[in-house]
Amino acid sequence: MNFRGSAPGLSELDWTIDWSRFLAGDTIVTSIWSAVPADITLYETSTAIAGTSTTCWTKGGTVTGYLITNRITTASGRITSATIELSLEPPLI
């Protein structure tokens, strides 16, 4: 599952993935987010899993393109991931 998005550089943004179509009644037990390259800040909180959705907040970044991946594990042991392709634009001054 892949997504594309763009944002102004240095923005603090939240990214949510709705896993309901994949889960089919299962529940998410772990959610791990990562970014490539790793110079963008990722924030996860105790509420990062909300029902069938997972959320991560991003801030900063020094290059124009990132791949932000969310890997989940379900209660029945299924593992899958989704990647958001993020393009940063120069900040407006």
N, C-alpha and C positions, 0 to 999 in steps of 0.2 A: 504494500500500500504506500503510495507516494503522493506528496502534496507539494505545491509551489506557492510561495508568497514573497512579498517584498515589503521593506520597511525603511524608514529614514534611519541613517546611522545613529548610534548612541541612544536609540529608543529603548524603553523598557516595555516589553510586550509579553503577553501570555499566549501560549499555544496549547490548544485542547484537541485531543483526539477522542472521538466517540467510537468505542469498540463494540457497540451493541450488535451490529450485524455479524461480527465474528464470534461473539460470546455465546449466542443461542442459549441463554439461561445460565451459563457458567459465570463465575465471578473473578475479578482481577485480584490477585494477592500480592504481586510485586510489580513495580513500574520503575524502570531504570532509563534515564535520559543521558545521551551523550552528544557531543558536537565535534565535527571535523571541519576546519581546524579547531583546536581546543581553546583558542584565545577569546571566545565569547563566554560570558558568564551565564551559567545555568542555575536557576533557583528552583528547588522543589520544597514543598512544605508538607506537613502532616495531612493536608487536605488535597494532595496531588492526585489521589484516587477518589473519585466521587461517583459511586455507582458504576456505570459502564463507561465512564470517561476518565482520562488522565490529563493532567495539566502540568506544564513547565513554564517558567518565566525566564526570559532572556534579557540581557542587558549588555550594551557595549558592542565590541567587535571592531577589528581593524582592517579586515579584508572585505571584499565585496560579496563573497558567496560562502554559504555554510550548508552543511548537511546536518540536521538535528534529528536524531533517531530516538524513538521510544520503543523499548523492548519490554513486553509484559509476560508474566507467567500467570496462568489461571489456577483456580482451586483444583481442577482435574489434571493439572500438569502440562497443559498445552502452552507452547511458547511461540510468540510471533513478534514481529516488529513493524513499525511504520516510520518512514523518513519524510521530513519536511525539508524541501529545498528552499533556503532563505537567501534572497538577494538584498544586500544593504545598499542604500543610496546615500550620497553625501548629505550631512545634516544641512537644513536650511538655516541660514544665519540672518 
